[in-house]
Amino acid sequence: MVVCGDDGLAHRLATELRSVYREQVVLVVPPSRRTPPQPMAGRARAASAALFGRMVTAVNRGTDGSDDTLVPDERVMEAAEPSEAVLADAGVDRAAALALVYDDDETNIRAALTARRLNPRLRLVLRLYNRRLGQHIEELLDQAAELAGHRDGHGGHGGHGGHGADIATTVLSDADTTAPALVATALVGTSKVVDAEGLLLRAVERRPPRPGEVADPGLCTLALLSATSNDPAGAEGSEDSGDGPQLLPGADAVAAATGRGAVVLEQVSYSGPALPARRAGVMPFASLFSARLRWSLAGLVAAVVALAVALILVTDDHPLHAIYITLLDLFAINEPAVDAPFGQQVLQLLSGLVGLLLLPVLLAAVLEALGTFRTASALRKPPRGLSGHVVLLGLGKIGTRVLTRLRELHIPVVCVEADPEARGMAVARRLRVPVVVGDVTQEGVLESAKIHRADALLALTSIDTTNLEAVLYARSVRPDLRAVLRLYDDDFAKAVYRTLRTAHPAALTRSRSVSHLAAPAFAGAMMGRQILGAIPVERRVLLFAAVVVNGHPQLEGRTVAEAFRPGAWRVLALDTAARGDTAGAEPPGSGLVWDLPATYVLRAGDRVVLAATRRGLAELLGRRTRSPR
């Protein structure tokens, strides 16, 4: 496996591949004398640069104490950019997979095109922020691999395992991968959704029940949360703790887990084709005018109709002519009814009075419409009575994706951003989200975001000290505020969590490293395209994968109950469409059967959807480190 990158994600990914999947890794990073490019410069990045150097040492040393130390074929290379010579020196022509996780999309695309030319049968994993461009790049590189396979006589199949998916290209975004985890961390009970390849898997974190009770298992229990604390996101839930969350527990463990929270599977269904996107920029008619103005217009229309009906009754005139005369009187362009009957004269006076009332209403409508169009492209300010909202700090790559997720869940948000030209500003305008422009470290900025009435604070700027300072200040205003802060290094995140929890035991605090949340999804994609997605469980990760039963002795010929290995993997659903048998599928046309009986025997042609831990999936895939030449 070859990993190329310029930040913490590359190092975390390399460690993930070695320690979990036991793969040989070549890591290509910028020279150690150079600081990795960061979005913002300053003294806060000096600590990150030091951590970067320590992580390089950790990758070479193997810090977890296991038998995954570097063998002669595993090494760290230093190169300013992934040129053709660097990729060739890293052994891309002989590699099984290549991950390009530079922070710059153009660098990753250029290196991917070069790598595909050097090795058409290489499995590629790219880190791209632009989703639409990523889809096109996937299709382009897969088509190039298929054509090269036909020319070489492989028919588009190659790689390890002989499946076409082994040479596929997968484009991921660390922002898209981590945004659901950050949202779910900030909001207790938020559903975690994995949506890929037409499958929709929804899991939810259930609160700990009353003492002596067991949490509702839903369709099945995916994990039992830590029992040591009501806020188990720190050292207790880390990878190397002994009393952290229990992934994929057995029936006996679930029955004995009284008083513990749980992550349960609520729904497995077919997501279907994506709905066409709504046309942007079209403003609803009702949003042009206020409710008071609309009621005023409706009252005037009703008065005009009443006057027209009264004129019909008084003059016995034709309805259309009566309406015409009423409008003329309304706009004061009709002749005075001097010689007309008394009733008609009264109606003309009333019509003139209604016309006078109509003028200010029409003027107000014009001014409101112009004001609405003018402010549609401007940033909104937090409303006066806003409460129960989420304060989001930072509208960079991560913050923009988190903002989109929060609005999809219809959660009120107030954003704080120091840079008026940040990439998320346009998204905030389009979603009509209130934004406070200012440095969060300055006094009064968080108060403008109504932090004293907020439910949660998400500090997602690219500077660790800014996030930490914002959380500490917010805690001085609201000691019980739920806070989540993004930190560069995972060890630092755990240390910050423990300190904040000790200082504020009644408040929920979560500290998260983006590289820690994103690395499992990237590592799973390098192992093959069968990885559908991942959900965080405290500080661990649970993967969802689609696996063909054929060739896996742990699954083939076994019943669903026998194939379940607690703590490693569990079969959730059967995709009968893969073998052309859709009988009993739910819903029709999806070929997905999730309520499999425990006695169902898995056959060689079955394609199953399963939940697995990282080590369990590595064992199931059957790849091990090859002996050095």
C-alpha positions as CSV (number, residue, x, y, z in Angstrom):
1,M,0.0,0.0,0.0
2,V,1.3,3.5,-0.9
3,V,0.0,6.5,1.0
4,C,0.9,10.1,-0.2
5,G,-0.2,13.1,1.8
6,D,0.9,16.3,3.6
7,D,-1.0,16.3,6.9
8,G,-2.1,14.1,9.8
9,L,-4.6,12.1,7.7
10,A,-1.7,10.4,5.7
11,H,0.1,9.3,8.9
12,R,-3.1,8.1,10.6
13,L,-4.0,6.2,7.4
14,A,-0.6,4.6,7.3
15,T,-0.9,3.5,10.9
16,E,-4.4,2.2,10.3
17,L,-3.2,0.0,7.4
18,R,-0.3,-1.4,9.3
19,S,-1.8,-1.9,12.7
20,V,-5.3,-3.0,11.7
21,Y,-5.0,-4.6,8.3
22,R,-1.3,-5.8,8.7
23,E,-0.4,-4.3,5.3
24,Q,3.0,-3.2,4.0
25,V,3.0,0.6,3.6
26,V,5.1,3.1,1.8
27,L,4.4,6.6,3.2
28,V,5.3,9.6,1.0
29,V,5.4,12.9,2.9
30,P,6.9,16.4,2.4
31,P,10.4,16.9,3.7
32,S,10.5,17.2,7.5
33,R,12.1,20.6,7.3
34,R,9.0,22.0,5.6
35,T,5.8,22.7,7.5
36,P,2.8,21.1,5.9
37,P,0.6,23.7,4.1
38,Q,-2.2,24.9,6.4
39,P,-5.2,27.1,5.6
40,M,-4.1,29.7,8.2
41,A,-0.6,30.7,9.4
42,G,0.4,31.6,12.9
43,R,2.0,30.4,16.0
44,A,-0.8,27.9,16.5
45,R,0.5,25.9,13.6
46,A,3.9,25.4,15.2
47,A,2.5,22.9,17.6
48,S,0.8,21.0,14.7
49,A,4.2,21.0,12.9
50,A,5.8,19.5,15.9
51,L,3.1,16.9,16.2
52,F,3.6,16.2,12.5
53,G,7.2,15.3,13.1
54,R,6.4,13.1,16.0
55,M,3.9,11.2,14.0
56,V,6.6,10.5,11.3
57,T,8.7,9.0,14.1
58,A,5.7,7.0,15.4
59,V,5.0,5.5,12.0
60,N,8.6,4.3,11.7
61,R,8.8,3.1,15.3
62,G,5.4,1.4,15.7
63,T,4.1,3.0,18.8
64,D,1.4,0.5,19.8
65,G,3.8,-2.2,20.9
66,S,2.4,-4.9,18.6
67,D,4.2,-6.9,16.0
68,D,3.5,-4.4,13.2
69,T,6.9,-2.7,13.2
70,L,8.3,-1.8,9.8
71,V,9.8,-4.6,7.7
72,P,12.4,-3.8,5.1
73,D,9.8,-3.2,2.4
74,E,8.0,-0.6,4.5
75,R,9.5,2.9,4.6
76,V,8.8,6.6,4.8
77,M,9.8,8.7,1.8
78,E,10.2,12.5,1.7
79,A,9.2,14.3,-1.4
80,A,7.9,17.8,-2.0
81,E,5.2,16.5,-4.5
82,P,4.1,13.1,-5.9
83,S,5.8,13.4,-9.3
84,E,6.2,10.4,-11.7
85,A,9.7,9.7,-10.4
86,V,8.5,9.7,-6.8
87,L,5.6,7.4,-7.5
88,A,7.8,5.0,-9.4
89,D,10.4,5.0,-6.6
90,A,7.5,4.3,-4.1
91,G,6.7,1.2,-6.1
92,V,3.3,2.2,-7.5
93,D,3.8,-0.1,-10.5
94,R,3.9,-3.1,-8.0
95,A,1.5,-1.8,-5.4
96,A,-2.0,-3.1,-4.6
97,A,-3.5,0.3,-3.8
98,L,-2.5,4.0,-3.7
99,A,-4.1,6.7,-1.5
100,L,-3.6,10.3,-2.4
101,V,-4.7,12.4,0.6
102,Y,-3.0,15.8,-0.1
103,D,-5.0,18.8,1.0
104,D,-5.0,20.2,-2.5
105,D,-7.4,18.6,-5.0
106,E,-5.3,19.5,-8.1
107,T,-2.3,17.7,-6.6
108,N,-4.3,14.5,-6.0
109,I,-5.8,14.5,-9.5
110,R,-2.5,15.0,-11.2
111,A,-0.9,12.2,-9.2
112,A,-3.8,9.9,-9.8
113,L,-3.6,10.4,-13.6
114,T,0.1,9.6,-13.4
115,A,-0.4,6.6,-11.2
116,R,-3.1,5.1,-13.4
117,R,-0.7,5.3,-16.4
118,L,2.1,3.6,-14.4
119,N,-0.2,0.8,-13.2
120,P,-3.6,0.4,-14.8
121,R,-4.5,-2.3,-12.3
122,L,-3.9,-0.1,-9.3
123,R,-6.7,0.5,-6.8
124,L,-6.9,4.3,-6.3
125,V,-8.3,6.3,-3.3
126,L,-8.4,10.0,-3.7
127,R,-9.2,12.8,-1.3
128,L,-11.2,15.5,-3.1
129,Y,-13.4,18.2,-1.6
130,N,-15.3,18.9,-4.9
131,R,-18.0,16.2,-5.0
132,R,-19.1,16.7,-8.6
133,L,-15.5,16.8,-9.9
134,G,-14.9,13.6,-7.8
135,Q,-17.6,11.7,-9.6
136,H,-16.2,12.6,-13.0
137,I,-12.7,11.7,-11.9
138,E,-13.9,8.3,-10.7
139,E,-15.6,7.5,-14.0
140,L,-12.6,8.7,-16.0
141,L,-10.0,6.7,-14.1
142,D,-12.2,3.6,-14.0
143,Q,-12.7,3.8,-17.7
144,A,-9.0,4.2,-18.3
145,A,-8.3,1.1,-16.1
146,E,-10.9,-0.9,-18.0
147,L,-9.5,0.0,-21.4
148,A,-6.0,-0.7,-20.3
149,G,-7.2,-4.1,-19.0
150,H,-8.7,-5.0,-22.3
151,R,-5.5,-4.1,-24.1
152,D,-3.5,-6.2,-21.7
153,G,-5.9,-9.1,-22.1
154,H,-7.3,-8.9,-18.6
155,G,-10.8,-7.8,-19.6
156,G,-10.8,-5.0,-17.1
157,H,-10.2,-7.3,-14.1
158,G,-7.1,-7.5,-12.2
159,G,-5.5,-6.5,-8.9
160,H,-5.7,-8.8,-6.0
161,G,-8.6,-11.1,-5.9
162,G,-9.5,-11.1,-9.6
163,H,-12.5,-8.8,-9.2
164,G,-13.2,-5.7,-11.3
165,A,-13.9,-3.7,-8.1
166,D,-10.3,-4.3,-7.0
167,I,-9.0,-1.8,-9.6
168,A,-11.7,0.7,-9.0
169,T,-11.2,4.3,-8.1
170,T,-12.8,5.7,-4.9
171,V,-13.1,9.4,-4.3
172,L,-13.6,10.4,-0.6
173,S,-13.7,13.7,1.2
174,D,-12.5,14.0,4.8
175,A,-15.1,16.7,5.2
176,D,-18.0,14.4,4.1
177,T,-16.6,11.5,6.2
178,T,-16.3,13.4,9.4
179,A,-19.3,15.8,9.2
180,P,-21.9,13.1,10.3
181,A,-19.7,12.1,13.2
182,L,-19.3,15.7,14.4
183,V,-23.1,16.4,14.1
184,A,-24.0,13.2,15.9
185,T,-21.5,14.0,18.6
186,A,-23.0,17.5,19.2
187,L,-26.6,16.3,19.2
188,V,-27.4,13.4,21.5
189,G,-29.7,10.9,19.8
190,T,-28.9,12.0,16.3
191,S,-29.2,9.2,13.7
192,K,-26.0,8.0,12.0
193,V,-26.8,7.2,8.4
194,V,-24.7,5.2,5.9
195,D,-26.0,5.7,2.3
196,A,-24.1,4.0,-0.5
197,E,-24.8,1.8,-3.5
198,G,-28.5,2.1,-3.0
199,L,-28.5,0.9,0.6
200,L,-29.7,3.1,3.5
201,L,-28.6,2.0,7.0
202,R,-29.7,4.1,9.9
203,A,-28.3,3.7,13.4
204,V,-29.1,5.8,16.4
205,E,-27.5,6.2,19.8
206,R,-30.0,5.4,22.6
207,R,-29.6,7.1,25.9
208,P,-28.8,4.9,29.0
209,P,-32.1,3.5,30.4
210,R,-33.0,3.6,34.0
211,P,-30.9,1.3,36.4
212,G,-31.8,-2.3,35.9
213,E,-33.2,-1.8,32.4
214,V,-31.8,-2.7,29.0
215,A,-31.8,-0.3,26.1
216,D,-34.3,-1.0,23.2
217,P,-32.3,-3.2,20.8
218,G,-34.1,-2.0,17.6
219,L,-33.5,-4.3,14.7
220,C,-30.2,-5.3,16.3
221,T,-27.7,-3.9,18.8
222,L,-24.5,-2.7,17.0
223,A,-22.6,-1.5,20.1
224,L,-22.9,-1.1,23.9
225,L,-21.5,2.3,25.1
226,S,-19.1,2.7,27.9
227,A,-20.6,2.1,31.4
228,T,-18.0,4.2,33.3
229,S,-19.5,7.6,32.6
230,N,-22.5,9.4,31.2
231,D,-20.2,11.1,28.8
232,P,-17.9,8.3,27.6
233,A,-15.9,10.0,24.8
234,G,-12.5,10.2,26.5
235,A,-9.9,7.7,27.4
236,E,-12.5,5.2,28.5
237,G,-13.7,5.0,24.9
238,S,-10.3,5.0,23.2
239,E,-8.8,2.2,21.2
240,D,-6.4,1.1,23.9
241,S,-8.8,1.2,26.9
242,G,-10.1,-2.0,28.4
243,D,-13.6,-0.7,29.5
244,G,-14.6,1.2,26.4
245,P,-17.6,0.5,24.1
246,Q,-18.4,-3.0,23.1
247,L,-18.8,-3.4,19.3
248,L,-21.2,-6.0,17.9
249,P,-22.0,-7.6,21.3
250,G,-23.6,-11.1,21.5
251,A,-27.1,-11.7,22.8
252,D,-25.8,-12.6,26.3
253,A,-23.8,-9.4,26.5
254,V,-26.8,-7.3,25.4
255,A,-29.1,-9.0,28.0
256,A,-26.5,-8.3,30.8
257,A,-25.9,-4.7,29.8
258,T,-28.3,-3.0,32.2
259,G,-28.1,0.7,32.5
260,R,-25.8,1.1,29.5
261,G,-26.5,3.2,26.4
262,A,-26.4,1.5,23.0
263,V,-26.1,2.1,19.3
264,V,-28.8,0.2,17.5
265,L,-29.8,-0.4,13.9
266,E,-33.2,1.2,13.3
267,Q,-33.6,0.8,9.6
268,V,-32.1,-0.9,6.5
269,S,-33.8,-0.1,3.3
270,Y,-33.3,0.9,-0.4
271,S,-32.5,4.5,-0.8
272,G,-33.4,4.6,-4.5
273,P,-32.2,7.1,-7.1
274,A,-31.4,10.6,-5.9
275,L,-34.1,13.1,-6.4
276,P,-33.4,15.9,-8.8
277,A,-31.9,18.9,-7.0
278,R,-34.2,21.9,-6.4
279,R,-33.4,24.8,-8.6
280,A,-31.3,27.3,-6.7
281,G,-32.0,31.0,-6.5
282,V,-35.8,30.8,-6.9
283,M,-37.4,32.7,-4.0
284,P,-40.8,31.6,-2.8
285,F,-43.5,34.3,-3.4
286,A,-44.6,34.2,0.3
287,S,-41.1,35.1,1.4
288,L,-41.3,38.5,-0.4
289,F,-44.0,39.9,1.9
290,S,-44.5,39.7,5.6
291,A,-47.5,38.0,7.1
292,R,-49.0,41.3,8.3
293,L,-48.8,42.8,4.8
294,R,-50.4,39.7,3.2
295,W,-53.3,40.0,5.6
296,S,-53.7,43.6,4.8
297,L,-53.8,42.9,1.1
298,A,-56.3,40.1,1.7
299,G,-58.6,42.5,3.7
300,L,-58.5,45.1,0.9
301,V,-59.4,42.5,-1.7
302,A,-62.3,41.4,0.4
303,A,-63.5,45.0,0.8
304,V,-63.4,45.5,-3.0
305,V,-65.4,42.3,-3.6
306,A,-68.0,43.4,-1.0
307,L,-68.3,46.9,-2.6
308,A,-68.8,45.2,-6.0
309,V,-71.5,42.9,-4.7
310,A,-73.2,45.9,-3.0
311,L,-73.2,47.9,-6.2
312,I,-74.7,44.9,-8.1
313,L,-77.6,44.8,-5.5
314,V,-78.1,48.6,-5.6
315,T,-78.0,49.2,-9.3
316,D,-79.0,45.8,-10.6
317,D,-76.1,46.1,-13.0
318,H,-74.1,43.3,-14.8
319,P,-71.5,41.8,-12.4
320,L,-68.5,42.5,-14.7
321,H,-69.7,46.1,-15.3
322,A,-70.2,46.6,-11.5
323,I,-66.7,45.3,-10.8
324,Y,-65.3,47.7,-13.4
325,I,-67.2,50.7,-11.9
326,T,-66.0,49.7,-8.4
327,L,-62.3,49.7,-9.6
328,L,-62.7,53.1,-11.3
329,D,-64.1,54.5,-8.0
330,L,-61.4,52.8,-6.1
331,F,-58.6,54.5,-8.1
332,A,-60.6,57.8,-8.2
333,I,-60.7,57.9,-12.0
334,N,-64.5,57.7,-12.3
335,E,-66.9,60.7,-12.7
336,P,-68.7,61.8,-9.5
337,A,-72.1,60.2,-9.0
338,V,-73.9,63.5,-8.5
339,D,-77.2,62.5,-10.2
340,A,-77.0,58.9,-9.2
341,P,-79.2,57.3,-6.5
342,F,-78.2,57.8,-2.9
343,G,-77.0,54.2,-2.4
344,Q,-74.6,54.4,-5.4
345,Q,-73.2,57.7,-4.1
346,V,-72.4,56.1,-0.7
347,L,-70.7,53.2,-2.4
348,Q,-68.6,55.6,-4.5
349,L,-67.4,57.4,-1.3
350,L,-66.6,54.0,0.4
351,S,-64.7,52.9,-2.7
352,G,-62.6,56.1,-2.6
353,L,-61.9,55.6,1.1
354,V,-60.7,52.0,0.3
355,G,-58.5,53.4,-2.5
356,L,-56.8,55.8,0.0
357,L,-56.1,52.8,2.3
358,L,-54.7,50.8,-0.7
359,L,-52.0,53.3,-1.5
360,P,-49.8,52.8,1.6
361,V,-50.3,49.1,1.4
362,L,-49.0,49.0,-2.2
363,L,-46.1,51.2,-1.2
364,A,-45.2,48.9,1.7
365,A,-45.4,45.9,-0.6
366,V,-42.9,47.4,-3.1
367,L,-40.5,48.4,-0.3
368,E,-40.7,44.9,1.3
369,A,-40.1,43.2,-2.0
370,L,-37.1,45.4,-2.8
371,G,-35.7,44.8,0.7
372,T,-36.1,41.1,0.4
373,F,-34.2,40.9,-2.9
374,R,-31.5,43.2,-1.5
375,T,-31.0,41.1,1.7
376,A,-31.2,37.7,-0.1
377,S,-27.5,38.0,-1.0
378,A,-26.5,39.5,2.4
379,L,-25.7,37.7,5.6
380,R,-28.5,37.4,8.1
381,K,-28.1,38.4,11.7
382,P,-29.2,36.1,14.6
383,P,-32.8,36.9,15.5
384,R,-33.5,38.5,18.9
385,G,-35.5,35.6,20.4
386,L,-33.3,32.8,19.1
387,S,-32.6,29.9,21.5
388,G,-31.9,26.2,21.5
389,H,-29.6,26.6,18.5
390,V,-26.1,25.3,17.6
391,V,-23.2,27.8,17.4
392,L,-20.8,26.7,14.6
393,L,-17.3,28.2,14.6
394,G,-15.5,28.1,11.3
395,L,-16.9,27.8,7.7
396,G,-13.9,26.0,6.1
397,K,-14.1,22.6,4.5
398,I,-15.3,20.8,7.6
399,G,-17.5,23.5,8.9
400,T,-19.3,23.9,5.6
401,R,-20.2,20.2,5.4
402,V,-21.3,20.2,9.0
403,L,-23.5,23.3,8.4
404,T,-25.2,21.5,5.5
405,R,-25.8,18.4,7.6
406,L,-27.3,20.5,10.4
407,R,-29.7,22.3,8.1
408,E,-30.7,18.9,6.5
409,L,-31.8,17.9,10.0
410,H,-33.7,21.3,10.4
411,I,-31.6,22.3,13.3
412,P,-31.2,26.1,13.9
413,V,-27.6,27.2,13.4
414,V,-25.7,30.5,14.0
415,C,-22.2,30.6,12.4
416,V,-19.2,32.6,13.4
417,E,-16.5,33.2,10.8
418,A,-13.5,35.6,10.9
419,D,-12.9,35.6,7.1
420,P,-15.7,37.2,5.0
421,E,-14.4,35.4,2.0
422,A,-14.4,31.9,3.5
423,R,-15.7,29.1,1.3
424,G,-18.8,28.5,3.5
425,M,-20.1,32.0,3.3
426,A,-21.9,31.4,0.0
427,V,-23.5,28.2,1.5
428,A,-24.6,30.2,4.6
429,R,-26.3,32.8,2.3
430,R,-28.0,30.2,0.2
431,L,-29.3,28.4,3.3
432,R,-30.2,31.7,4.9
433,V,-28.3,30.9,8.1
434,P,-27.3,33.8,10.4
435,V,-23.6,34.5,10.4
436,V,-21.6,36.7,12.8
437,V,-18.4,38.0,11.1
438,G,-15.6,38.4,13.6
439,D,-12.8,36.8,15.5
440,V,-14.2,34.4,18.0
441,T,-11.4,35.2,20.4
442,Q,-12.5,38.9,20.6
443,E,-15.0,39.9,23.3
444,G,-18.6,40.1,22.3
445,V,-18.5,37.8,19.2
446,L,-19.9,34.7,20.9
447,E,-22.4,36.9,22.7
448,S,-23.6,38.1,19.3
449,A,-24.2,34.5,18.4
450,K,-26.4,34.1,21.4
451,I,-24.1,31.6,23.1
452,H,-25.9,32.0,26.4
453,R,-29.1,30.5,24.9
454,A,-27.5,27.9,22.6
455,D,-27.8,24.1,23.1
456,A,-24.3,23.2,21.7
457,L,-21.1,24.7,20.4
458,L,-19.1,23.3,17.5
459,A,-15.6,24.7,17.3
460,L,-14.3,23.6,13.9
461,T,-11.8,26.2,12.9
462,S,-8.4,25.1,11.5
463,I,-6.5,26.5,14.6
464,D,-6.4,24.4,17.7
465,T,-5.8,27.3,20.1
466,T,-8.8,29.2,18.7
467,N,-11.1,26.2,19.2
468,L,-9.9,25.6,22.7
469,E,-10.1,29.3,23.7
470,A,-13.7,29.5,22.3
471,V,-14.8,26.5,24.3
472,L,-13.2,27.7,27.5
473,Y,-14.8,31.1,27.1
474,A,-18.2,29.6,26.3
475,R,-17.9,27.4,29.4
476,S,-17.4,30.5,31.5
477,V,-20.7,31.9,30.1
478,R,-22.6,28.6,30.1
479,P,-20.9,25.9,32.4
480,D,-23.4,23.3,31.2
481,L,-23.0,24.0,27.5
482,R,-22.5,20.9,25.2
483,A,-19.2,21.5,23.4
484,V,-17.4,19.8,20.6
485,L,-14.0,21.0,19.4
486,R,-11.9,19.9,16.5
487,L,-8.2,19.3,17.3
488,Y,-5.3,18.4,15.0
489,D,-3.9,15.6,17.1
490,D,-5.9,12.8,18.6
491,D,-3.7,12.4,21.7
492,F,-4.1,16.1,22.4
493,A,-7.9,15.8,21.8
494,K,-8.1,13.1,24.5
495,A,-6.0,15.2,27.0
496,V,-8.3,18.2,26.4
497,Y,-11.4,16.1,26.9
498,R,-10.2,14.7,30.2
499,T,-9.3,18.2,31.5
500,L,-12.6,19.8,30.5
501,R,-14.6,16.9,31.9
502,T,-12.8,17.3,35.2
503,A,-13.4,21.0,35.3
504,H,-17.0,20.8,34.1
505,P,-18.3,17.4,35.2
506,A,-22.0,18.4,34.5
507,A,-21.4,19.4,30.9
508,L,-20.9,17.2,27.9
509,T,-17.6,17.7,26.1
510,R,-16.3,16.0,23.0
511,S,-12.9,16.5,21.4
512,R,-12.4,15.1,17.9
513,S,-9.5,14.7,15.5
514,V,-10.5,14.8,11.8
515,S,-7.8,12.4,10.8
516,H,-9.0,9.9,13.5
517,L,-12.5,10.1,12.1
518,A,-11.7,9.9,8.5
519,A,-8.8,7.4,8.4
520,P,-11.0,4.2,8.8
521,A,-13.1,5.1,5.7
522,F,-10.0,5.7,3.6
523,A,-8.3,2.5,4.8
524,G,-11.4,0.5,4.1
525,A,-11.6,2.0,0.6
526,M,-8.0,0.9,0.0
527,M,-8.9,-2.6,0.9
528,G,-11.7,-2.7,-1.8
529,R,-14.8,-1.0,-2.8
530,Q,-17.0,-3.2,-0.7
531,I,-16.8,-0.7,2.2
532,L,-20.1,1.1,2.2
533,G,-19.4,3.5,5.1
534,A,-18.5,3.9,8.7
535,I,-20.0,5.3,11.9
536,P,-18.2,6.4,15.0
537,V,-18.9,4.8,18.3
538,E,-17.3,7.0,21.0
539,R,-13.7,6.8,19.9
540,R,-14.0,3.6,17.9
541,V,-15.3,3.0,14.4
542,L,-17.8,0.5,13.1
543,L,-17.6,-0.3,9.3
544,F,-20.4,-1.4,7.0
545,A,-19.3,-3.6,4.1
546,A,-20.9,-5.5,1.2
547,V,-19.1,-8.9,0.8
548,V,-19.7,-11.8,-1.6
549,V,-19.9,-15.0,0.5
550,N,-17.9,-17.0,-2.1
551,G,-14.4,-17.6,-0.9
552,H,-15.0,-16.8,2.8
553,P,-15.0,-19.9,4.9
554,Q,-16.2,-17.9,7.9
555,L,-19.5,-17.2,5.9
556,E,-20.0,-19.8,3.2
557,G,-22.1,-22.8,4.2
558,R,-22.9,-21.3,7.6
559,T,-26.2,-20.1,9.0
560,V,-26.6,-16.4,9.9
561,A,-26.4,-17.3,13.5
562,E,-23.2,-19.3,13.0
563,A,-21.6,-16.6,10.9
564,F,-22.0,-14.0,13.6
565,R,-18.8,-13.5,15.5
566,P,-19.3,-11.1,18.5
567,G,-16.8,-8.3,18.5
568,A,-15.8,-9.0,14.9
569,W,-18.6,-9.0,12.3
570,R,-22.4,-9.6,12.0
571,V,-24.5,-10.2,8.9
572,L,-27.3,-7.5,8.6
573,A,-28.9,-8.0,5.2
574,L,-28.9,-10.1,2.1
575,D,-28.7,-8.5,-1.4
576,T,-30.6,-11.1,-3.5
577,A,-30.4,-8.8,-6.6
578,A,-26.7,-9.8,-6.9
579,R,-27.7,-13.3,-7.9
580,G,-30.9,-12.4,-9.8
581,D,-33.3,-13.6,-7.2
582,T,-35.5,-10.9,-5.8
583,A,-38.1,-13.1,-4.2
584,G,-39.1,-11.7,-0.8
585,A,-37.0,-8.6,-1.2
586,E,-38.0,-5.4,0.5
587,P,-38.8,-3.0,-0.9
588,P,-39.7,-4.3,-4.4
589,G,-36.8,-3.8,-6.8
590,S,-34.1,-3.3,-4.3
591,G,-33.2,-7.0,-3.8
592,L,-32.5,-6.3,-0.1
593,V,-33.7,-8.6,2.6
594,W,-32.8,-7.4,6.1
595,D,-34.9,-9.6,8.3
596,L,-32.9,-12.8,7.6
597,P,-33.8,-15.8,9.9
598,A,-31.0,-17.0,12.0
599,T,-31.3,-20.4,10.3
600,Y,-30.7,-19.1,6.8
601,V,-27.7,-20.8,5.2
602,L,-25.4,-18.4,3.3
603,R,-24.6,-19.7,-0.2
604,A,-21.6,-19.0,-2.4
605,G,-23.5,-16.6,-4.7
606,D,-24.9,-14.5,-1.9
607,R,-23.9,-10.9,-1.4
608,V,-24.4,-9.8,2.2
609,V,-24.2,-6.5,4.0
610,L,-22.5,-6.8,7.3
611,A,-21.2,-4.6,10.2
612,A,-17.7,-5.3,11.2
613,T,-14.9,-3.9,13.4
614,R,-11.7,-2.9,11.6
615,R,-9.8,-5.9,12.9
616,G,-12.7,-8.2,12.1
617,L,-13.0,-6.9,8.6
618,A,-9.2,-7.3,8.1
619,E,-9.5,-10.9,9.2
620,L,-12.5,-11.5,7.0
621,L,-10.8,-10.1,3.9
622,G,-7.9,-12.5,4.5
623,R,-5.0,-10.1,3.6
624,R,-1.9,-10.4,5.7
625,T,1.6,-8.8,5.5
626,R,3.7,-10.5,2.9
627,S,7.1,-11.8,3.9
628,P,9.9,-9.4,2.7
629,R,11.8,-10.4,-0.4
